[in-house]
Amino acid sequence: MKLNESGYKILQEFEGLDLKPYLCSAGVPTIGYGNTVYPNGRKITMKDTPITKVFAEQMLRSTADLFAKDVTRLIKSIVTQNQFNALVSFAYNLGTDIDADDIPEGLGDSTLLKKVNANPNDKAIVNEFLKWNKAKGVVVSGLTKRRIKESQIFFTP
């Protein structure tokens, strides 16, 4: 699957736009729409120069498309476009966690993914989104709001 325009807009809304480097709630240098690396793979630093809105939008789309490919590989059930958009938003924010271990560090090893793959219409999925509202072990109100909105999008027909 691929993100649709609504999916990109969701990411823009959730991430917000900052043309100068800033530290996200987890303390990671970030720029644009929540990007922590440039398209060439170089990590964002706090010493980087500001970027343009056009470049920020290009970075958002290219990064989101990479996450969409990963999410497509992880999903084993049939999902709606809104469900897919919500899962890509989740992964864009937390990562896909495609690695060899079973430690849930993002979507890949999460109970959220397991429940989606078992039955994407399981209402308990809402609670799985809500578990991911912390940065460095501390509840972040912005992440709580984001997870609530993602779960609402997930269950929007």
Z-matrix of the N, CA and C atoms (Angstrom, degrees):
N
C 1 1.451
C 2 1.525 1 109.83
N 3 1.313 2 115.12 1 166.58
C 4 1.459 3 122.21 2 177.76
C 5 1.515 4 109.08 3 -132.93
N 6 1.318 5 115.33 4 153.85
C 7 1.457 6 119.75 5 173.10
C 8 1.521 7 108.98 6 -65.91
N 9 1.318 8 116.45 7 145.01
C 10 1.455 9 119.74 8 170.46
C 11 1.527 10 107.65 9 -100.29
N 12 1.322 11 117.11 10 -179.64
C 13 1.465 12 120.40 11 -177.92
C 14 1.528 13 111.39 12 -58.34
N 15 1.317 14 117.02 13 -36.88
C 16 1.463 15 121.11 14 177.42
C 17 1.530 16 110.18 15 -60.49
N 18 1.305 17 117.29 16 -39.34
C 19 1.461 18 121.63 17 178.66
C 20 1.522 19 112.40 18 -62.82
N 21 1.338 20 116.68 19 -43.09
C 22 1.466 21 119.79 20 177.63
C 23 1.532 22 110.47 21 -65.38
N 24 1.318 23 116.37 22 -40.18
C 25 1.473 24 120.08 23 -179.98
C 26 1.522 25 111.25 24 -65.11
N 27 1.317 26 116.80 25 -37.76
C 28 1.468 27 120.92 26 176.52
C 29 1.523 28 109.77 27 -58.42
N 30 1.317 29 116.05 28 -46.20
C 31 1.462 30 120.14 29 179.92
C 32 1.527 31 111.27 30 -62.75
N 33 1.323 32 116.61 31 -43.15
C 34 1.463 33 119.67 32 178.90
C 35 1.527 34 110.48 33 -60.71
N 36 1.308 35 116.47 34 -41.88
C 37 1.470 36 120.83 35 179.67
C 38 1.525 37 110.89 36 -64.69
N 39 1.319 38 116.64 37 -48.59
C 40 1.462 39 120.29 38 -177.69
C 41 1.516 40 112.41 39 -66.56
N 42 1.309 41 116.81 40 -43.84
C 43 1.460 42 120.80 41 -173.55
C 44 1.519 43 112.74 42 -79.20
N 45 1.318 44 117.38 43 -32.11
C 46 1.457 45 119.40 44 -173.76
C 47 1.517 46 109.52 45 69.71
N 48 1.301 47 116.72 46 165.52
C 49 1.458 48 121.49 47 -176.89
C 50 1.512 49 110.41 48 -117.26
N 51 1.316 50 115.29 49 128.56
C 52 1.456 51 120.88 50 172.55
C 53 1.520 52 106.92 51 -137.19
N 54 1.310 53 115.24 52 118.39
C 55 1.462 54 119.96 53 -175.98
C 56 1.529 55 112.92 54 -81.27
N 57 1.325 56 116.84 55 -10.13
C 58 1.466 57 121.79 56 176.43
C 59 1.522 58 108.68 57 -110.25
N 60 1.330 59 117.93 58 152.30
C 61 1.468 60 120.18 59 177.71
C 62 1.529 61 110.96 60 -60.92
N 63 1.327 62 115.33 61 144.52
C 64 1.464 63 121.83 62 176.67
C 65 1.527 64 107.55 63 -147.96
N 66 1.329 65 116.15 64 164.22
C 67 1.458 66 120.22 65 176.07
C 68 1.522 67 108.52 66 -94.63
N 69 1.329 68 116.99 67 124.83
C 70 1.460 69 120.62 68 177.13
C 71 1.526 70 109.28 69 -72.29
N 72 1.320 71 117.19 70 177.74
C 73 1.471 72 120.41 71 -176.75
C 74 1.530 73 112.66 72 -62.62
N 75 1.323 74 117.35 73 -19.62
C 76 1.466 75 120.77 74 176.83
C 77 1.535 76 111.71 75 -91.52
N 78 1.352 77 116.43 76 2.17
C 79 1.455 78 120.54 77 177.26
C 80 1.514 79 114.49 78 82.17
N 81 1.339 80 117.18 79 19.95
C 82 1.464 81 121.74 80 -178.03
C 83 1.534 82 109.48 81 -101.34
N 84 1.350 83 117.97 82 130.59
C 85 1.466 84 119.53 83 176.46
C 86 1.534 85 110.70 84 -58.40
N 87 1.328 86 115.09 85 132.19
C 88 1.461 87 122.71 86 -171.50
C 89 1.520 88 108.67 87 -142.00
N 90 1.338 89 116.25 88 155.05
C 91 1.469 90 120.93 89 177.75
C 92 1.523 91 108.97 90 -151.02
N 93 1.318 92 115.43 91 162.76
C 94 1.468 93 119.85 92 177.56
C 95 1.509 94 111.38 93 66.32
N 96 1.331 95 115.40 94 -130.93
C 97 1.460 96 122.34 95 178.49
C 98 1.526 97 110.04 96 -97.69
N 99 1.316 98 116.23 97 61.56
C 100 1.459 99 120.64 98 175.70
C 101 1.512 100 115.12 99 78.23
N 102 1.323 101 118.18 100 21.15
C 103 1.460 102 120.30 101 -179.45
C 104 1.520 103 110.94 102 -81.84
N 105 1.321 104 115.89 103 133.80
C 106 1.467 105 121.40 104 177.20
C 107 1.526 106 111.53 105 -106.33
N 108 1.335 107 116.35 106 -9.18
C 109 1.463 108 122.11 107 174.80
C 110 1.529 109 108.89 108 -139.24
N 111 1.312 110 114.58 109 153.57
C 112 1.468 111 120.72 110 175.29
C 113 1.524 112 108.97 111 -82.62
N 114 1.333 113 118.08 112 164.86
C 115 1.467 114 120.06 113 179.10
C 116 1.532 115 113.98 114 -56.54
N 117 1.334 116 117.53 115 -25.50
C 118 1.470 117 120.24 116 179.07
C 119 1.526 118 112.42 117 -82.64
N 120 1.357 119 117.07 118 0.31
C 121 1.456 120 121.09 119 177.58
C 122 1.516 121 114.76 120 95.89
N 123 1.333 122 117.68 121 -10.05
C 124 1.464 123 120.51 122 179.90
C 125 1.522 124 109.87 123 -71.91
N 126 1.337 125 115.66 124 135.26
C 127 1.463 126 120.56 125 179.84
C 128 1.525 127 110.61 126 -71.24
N 129 1.324 128 115.08 127 146.43
C 130 1.459 129 121.26 128 174.81
C 131 1.527 130 107.66 129 -68.87
N 132 1.325 131 117.00 130 141.23
C 133 1.460 132 121.19 131 172.98
C 134 1.531 133 108.26 132 -124.79
N 135 1.297 134 115.62 133 161.19
C 136 1.464 135 120.32 134 179.56
C 137 1.526 136 111.70 135 -70.39
N 138 1.329 137 117.95 136 -11.51
C 139 1.466 138 121.74 137 179.48
C 140 1.528 139 112.78 138 -93.35
N 141 1.329 140 117.44 139 -2.80
C 142 1.467 141 120.72 140 -178.10
C 143 1.523 142 110.96 141 -65.97
N 144 1.323 143 114.87 142 150.64
C 145 1.466 144 119.94 143 177.56
C 146 1.529 145 110.03 144 -77.51
N 147 1.336 146 117.11 145 156.94
C 148 1.466 147 119.74 146 177.65
C 149 1.528 148 111.42 147 -59.54
N 150 1.326 149 115.54 148 155.24
C 151 1.459 150 122.11 149 177.69
C 152 1.522 151 108.76 150 -112.05
N 153 1.315 152 117.00 151 170.67
C 154 1.472 153 121.34 152 177.52
C 155 1.526 154 109.52 153 -90.52
N 156 1.312 155 115.49 154 161.72
C 157 1.469 156 120.45 155 177.27
C 158 1.528 157 110.22 156 -63.00
N 159 1.311 158 117.23 157 -38.98
C 160 1.470 159 121.22 158 179.34
C 161 1.523 160 110.09 159 -61.05
N 162 1.331 161 116.93 160 -45.25
C 163 1.463 162 120.32 161 179.18
C 164 1.528 163 110.41 162 -65.83
N 165 1.332 164 117.45 163 -39.32
C 166 1.461 165 121.22 164 177.82
C 167 1.532 166 110.48 165 -59.98
N 168 1.319 167 116.90 166 -41.61
C 169 1.467 168 120.62 167 179.19
C 170 1.527 169 111.22 168 -67.65
N 171 1.334 170 116.97 169 -38.24
C 172 1.462 171 120.73 170 176.33
C 173 1.530 172 110.37 171 -63.65
N 174 1.317 173 116.48 172 -43.11
C 175 1.469 174 120.41 173 179.12
C 176 1.524 175 110.47 174 -63.75
N 177 1.329 176 116.71 175 -43.22
C 178 1.462 177 120.42 176 178.93
C 179 1.527 178 110.24 177 -57.13
N 180 1.310 179 116.79 178 -49.41
C 181 1.471 180 120.36 179 -177.02
C 182 1.521 181 111.74 180 -65.32
N 183 1.314 182 117.03 181 -44.95
C 184 1.474 183 118.14 182 -178.13
C 185 1.533 184 111.01 183 -66.71
N 186 1.320 185 117.11 184 -40.44
C 187 1.460 186 120.80 185 178.37
C 188 1.524 187 110.81 186 -67.41
N 189 1.326 188 116.34 187 -46.01
C 190 1.469 189 120.83 188 -179.96
C 191 1.530 190 110.66 189 -61.23
N 192 1.324 191 117.10 190 -38.26
C 193 1.470 192 120.11 191 179.36
C 194 1.530 193 111.24 192 -64.99
N 195 1.330 194 117.48 193 -35.57
C 196 1.468 195 120.41 194 176.20
C 197 1.530 196 110.43 195 -65.43
N 198 1.327 197 116.40 196 -43.36
C 199 1.456 198 119.79 197 177.64
C 200 1.527 199 110.74 198 -65.38
N 201 1.321 200 117.09 199 -37.32
C 202 1.468 201 120.37 200 178.56
C 203 1.531 202 110.51 201 -61.70
N 204 1.326 203 117.26 202 -39.35
C 205 1.474 204 120.40 203 177.37
C 206 1.528 205 110.62 204 -63.50
N 207 1.327 206 116.20 205 -44.03
C 208 1.467 207 120.01 206 178.55
C 209 1.524 208 111.47 207 -63.32
N 210 1.327 209 117.06 208 -44.52
C 211 1.462 210 120.84 209 -179.85
C 212 1.528 211 109.52 210 -62.59
N 213 1.314 212 117.53 211 -40.12
C 214 1.466 213 121.30 212 177.77
C 215 1.527 214 110.47 213 -59.13
N 216 1.336 215 116.96 214 -40.07
C 217 1.471 216 120.76 215 178.37
C 218 1.522 217 111.95 216 -67.80
N 219 1.330 218 116.78 217 -32.75
C 220 1.462 219 121.12 218 -176.33
C 221 1.530 220 113.63 219 -80.25
N 222 1.309 221 116.93 220 -31.06
C 223 1.467 222 120.63 221 -175.84
C 224 1.531 223 109.41 222 -77.90
N 225 1.326 224 114.88 223 128.52
C 226 1.468 225 121.06 224 179.77
C 227 1.528 226 111.93 225 -110.46
N 228 1.320 227 117.34 226 -4.03
C 229 1.464 228 121.55 227 179.62
C 230 1.528 229 109.31 228 -112.85
N 231 1.299 230 116.14 229 169.71
C 232 1.466 231 120.81 230 177.02
C 233 1.523 232 108.01 231 -86.15
N 234 1.336 233 115.58 232 124.30
C 235 1.456 234 120.92 233 -179.74
C 236 1.526 235 109.83 234 -121.55
N 237 1.325 236 115.07 235 159.23
C 238 1.462 237 120.79 236 176.33
C 239 1.527 238 109.54 237 -79.88
N 240 1.320 239 116.03 238 169.66
C 241 1.461 240 119.93 239 177.18
C 242 1.526 241 110.76 240 -61.28
N 243 1.326 242 118.08 241 -42.29
C 244 1.471 243 120.15 242 178.82
C 245 1.525 244 111.73 243 -64.45
N 246 1.314 245 117.73 244 -38.86
C 247 1.461 246 120.41 245 177.22
C 248 1.525 247 110.08 246 -63.04
N 249 1.308 248 115.99 247 -43.31
C 250 1.461 249 121.18 248 178.40
C 251 1.533 250 110.45 249 -62.43
N 252 1.334 251 117.34 250 -47.42
C 253 1.465 252 121.14 251 179.55
C 254 1.525 253 110.89 252 -57.48
N 255 1.334 254 117.46 253 -43.29
C 256 1.462 255 121.54 254 -179.65
C 257 1.531 256 110.66 255 -64.31
N 258 1.330 257 117.48 256 -41.20
C 259 1.463 258 120.99 257 179.72
C 260 1.526 259 111.67 258 -68.02
N 261 1.328 260 117.27 259 -36.95
C 262 1.469 261 119.68 260 177.36
C 263 1.528 262 109.68 261 -67.98
N 264 1.324 263 117.40 262 -39.51
C 265 1.462 264 120.41 263 176.76
C 266 1.526 265 110.38 264 -59.78
N 267 1.317 266 115.92 265 -45.06
C 268 1.470 267 122.06 266 177.85
C 269 1.535 268 109.60 267 -58.28
N 270 1.326 269 116.59 268 -49.43
C 271 1.467 270 121.57 269 -178.28
C 272 1.523 271 111.69 270 -66.29
N 273 1.325 272 117.37 271 -38.45
C 274 1.468 273 121.57 272 178.63
C 275 1.521 274 109.64 273 -58.73
N 276 1.313 275 116.30 274 -37.89
C 277 1.458 276 122.07 275 -177.94
C 278 1.529 277 112.49 276 -80.75
N 279 1.331 278 117.44 277 -37.36
C 280 1.468 279 121.16 278 -171.92
C 281 1.524 280 115.08 279 -114.12
N 282 1.310 281 116.72 280 -16.75
C 283 1.458 282 120.42 281 -177.04
C 284 1.516 283 111.28 282 100.55
N 285 1.328 284 115.22 283 165.35
C 286 1.465 285 119.89 284 -179.43
C 287 1.522 286 112.04 285 -96.97
N 288 1.319 287 117.63 286 -16.59
C 289 1.468 288 120.91 287 176.20
C 290 1.519 289 111.44 288 55.60
N 291 1.312 290 115.81 289 45.44
C 292 1.465 291 119.17 290 175.23
C 293 1.530 292 106.72 291 -90.27
N 294 1.330 293 114.98 292 95.92
C 295 1.457 294 120.96 293 179.21
C 296 1.525 295 108.97 294 -151.28
N 297 1.308 296 116.15 295 -177.03
C 298 1.465 297 121.05 296 -172.25
C 299 1.528 298 114.58 297 -82.79
N 300 1.330 299 118.18 298 -13.48
C 301 1.464 300 118.72 299 -176.97
C 302 1.531 301 112.39 300 -92.60
N 303 1.308 302 115.26 301 175.38
C 304 1.468 303 121.15 302 178.65
C 305 1.523 304 111.53 303 -108.59
N 306 1.316 305 117.56 304 16.98
C 307 1.462 306 121.44 305 -179.37
C 308 1.526 307 108.21 306 -82.29
N 309 1.335 308 117.64 307 121.15
C 310 1.461 309 119.31 308 -178.41
C 311 1.529 310 112.65 309 -73.29
N 312 1.332 311 115.63 310 101.22
C 313 1.461 312 122.13 311 -179.76
C 314 1.526 313 110.91 312 -115.23
N 315 1.294 314 116.98 313 4.66
C 316 1.453 315 123.23 314 -178.19
C 317 1.516 316 108.39 315 177.80
N 318 1.294 317 116.92 316 -160.37
C 319 1.462 318 120.99 317 -174.37
C 320 1.525 319 113.76 318 -61.28
N 321 1.321 320 118.46 319 -41.12
C 322 1.456 321 122.34 320 -170.79
C 323 1.515 322 117.34 321 -54.09
N 324 1.317 323 117.80 322 -43.95
C 325 1.464 324 121.54 323 -178.42
C 326 1.529 325 112.17 324 -105.00
N 327 1.323 326 116.96 325 14.19
C 328 1.469 327 120.43 326 -174.42
C 329 1.528 328 112.51 327 -82.35
N 330 1.308 329 114.62 328 153.98
C 331 1.467 330 120.46 329 171.96
C 332 1.520 331 109.44 330 -66.64
N 333 1.324 332 117.04 331 -28.69
C 334 1.469 333 120.95 332 175.21
C 335 1.523 334 109.93 333 -54.58
N 336 1.325 335 117.04 334 -51.77
C 337 1.465 336 120.63 335 -179.69
C 338 1.529 337 110.96 336 -62.96
N 339 1.322 338 116.74 337 -42.01
C 340 1.470 339 119.97 338 179.59
C 341 1.525 340 110.89 339 -59.07
N 342 1.328 341 116.55 340 -42.68
C 343 1.466 342 120.40 341 179.72
C 344 1.532 343 111.19 342 -68.77
N 345 1.326 344 117.02 343 -40.31
C 346 1.467 345 120.56 344 177.48
C 347 1.520 346 109.93 345 -61.05
N 348 1.325 347 116.36 346 -44.03
C 349 1.463 348 119.90 347 -179.33
C 350 1.525 349 112.77 348 -69.18
N 351 1.314 350 117.08 349 -28.96
C 352 1.469 351 120.47 350 178.29
C 353 1.532 352 111.07 351 -77.56
N 354 1.335 353 115.79 352 -43.15
C 355 1.469 354 120.71 353 -178.59
C 356 1.528 355 108.40 354 -166.55
N 357 1.336 356 117.85 355 99.03
C 358 1.460 357 119.92 356 -176.89
C 359 1.529 358 114.67 357 -64.31
N 360 1.324 359 117.63 358 -8.03
C 361 1.467 360 120.74 359 178.96
C 362 1.524 361 112.62 360 -100.65
N 363 1.323 362 117.40 361 6.07
C 364 1.464 363 123.01 362 179.25
C 365 1.532 364 108.90 363 -68.32
N 366 1.312 365 116.96 364 117.90
C 367 1.475 366 121.68 365 -177.26
C 368 1.535 367 112.43 366 -64.11
N 369 1.328 368 118.05 367 -18.35
C 370 1.470 369 121.35 368 177.85
C 371 1.527 370 111.50 369 -66.87
N 372 1.305 371 117.14 370 -13.45
C 373 1.470 372 121.43 371 178.45
C 374 1.526 373 110.36 372 -60.25
N 375 1.323 374 116.94 373 -32.22
C 376 1.468 375 120.81 374 178.22
C 377 1.530 376 109.89 375 -53.82
N 378 1.318 377 116.95 376 -46.89
C 379 1.466 378 121.21 377 -178.87
C 380 1.521 379 112.25 378 -64.27
N 381 1.332 380 116.57 379 -31.17
C 382 1.467 381 119.80 380 179.52
C 383 1.520 382 111.14 381 -69.40
N 384 1.326 383 117.71 382 -38.09
C 385 1.467 384 120.02 383 174.03
C 386 1.526 385 109.69 384 -59.63
N 387 1.330 386 116.08 385 -45.84
C 388 1.462 387 121.28 386 -172.91
C 389 1.529 388 113.84 387 -66.68
N 390 1.320 389 117.46 388 -18.77
C 391 1.471 390 120.67 389 179.02
C 392 1.534 391 112.28 390 -68.44
N 393 1.312 392 116.34 391 -18.62
C 394 1.464 393 121.25 392 -172.89
C 395 1.530 394 110.81 393 -103.59
N 396 1.331 395 117.05 394 59.53
C 397 1.462 396 121.62 395 -176.06
C 398 1.531 397 112.91 396 -121.59
N 399 1.326 398 116.34 397 24.11
C 400 1.458 399 120.08 398 -176.19
C 401 1.529 400 111.65 399 -121.42
N 402 1.318 401 114.72 400 151.22
C 403 1.464 402 122.38 401 170.19
C 404 1.519 403 106.28 402 -127.04
N 405 1.315 404 115.94 403 122.88
C 406 1.472 405 121.69 404 -177.09
C 407 1.523 406 110.96 405 54.86
N 408 1.333 407 116.77 406 37.63
C 409 1.457 408 122.43 407 175.67
C 410 1.521 409 115.40 408 82.14
N 411 1.307 410 117.63 409 -0.86
C 412 1.460 411 121.87 410 -177.81
C 413 1.536 412 109.49 411 -109.27
N 414 1.338 413 115.61 412 132.62
C 415 1.462 414 120.44 413 177.75
C 416 1.523 415 109.17 414 -63.60
N 417 1.338 416 115.94 415 130.62
C 418 1.462 417 122.51 416 178.96
C 419 1.527 418 107.34 417 -114.20
N 420 1.320 419 116.71 418 120.74
C 421 1.473 420 120.11 419 -175.28
C 422 1.526 421 111.71 420 -58.32
N 423 1.322 422 117.39 421 -37.71
C 424 1.467 423 120.07 422 178.58
C 425 1.524 424 111.98 423 -62.99
N 426 1.332 425 116.68 424 -37.67
C 427 1.468 426 120.13 425 177.56
C 428 1.529 427 110.59 426 -70.51
N 429 1.324 428 116.66 427 -36.52
C 430 1.463 429 119.78 428 177.18
C 431 1.524 430 109.67 429 -62.01
N 432 1.324 431 116.63 430 -45.56
C 433 1.474 432 120.72 431 178.66
C 434 1.528 433 110.56 432 -62.32
N 435 1.315 434 115.92 433 -41.43
C 436 1.465 435 119.66 434 179.88
C 437 1.528 436 111.01 435 -63.29
N 438 1.331 437 117.11 436 -46.81
C 439 1.468 438 120.20 437 -179.59
C 440 1.529 439 111.29 438 -62.89
N 441 1.323 440 117.61 439 -37.82
C 442 1.473 441 120.35 440 176.77
C 443 1.519 442 109.47 441 -62.44
N 444 1.322 443 116.77 442 -46.69
C 445 1.475 444 121.13 443 -178.91
C 446 1.528 445 110.38 444 -65.24
N 447 1.332 446 117.67 445 -42.07
C 448 1.469 447 119.89 446 177.86
C 449 1.527 448 110.94 447 -60.41
N 450 1.317 449 116.65 448 -41.24
C 451 1.475 450 119.33 449 179.87
C 452 1.525 451 110.53 450 -67.80
N 453 1.323 452 117.11 451 -34.03
C 454 1.472 453 120.01 452 176.90
C 455 1.528 454 110.07 453 -67.49
N 456 1.317 455 116.86 454 -42.99
C 457 1.471 456 120.56 455 177.13
C 458 1.520 457 109.87 456 -62.17
N 459 1.319 458 116.31 457 -42.17
C 460 1.463 459 121.40 458 -178.96
C 461 1.539 460 111.10 459 -56.10
N 462 1.324 461 116.64 460 -38.29
C 463 1.467 462 120.05 461 -177.20
C 464 1.522 463 113.41 462 -99.34
N 465 1.323 464 118.43 463 13.31
C 466 1.456 465 121.89 464 174.69
C 467 1.527 466 107.85 465 -85.10
N 468 1.328 467 117.22 466 122.97
C 469 1.486 468 119.35 467 -178.66
C 470 1.526 469 112.48 468 -63.52
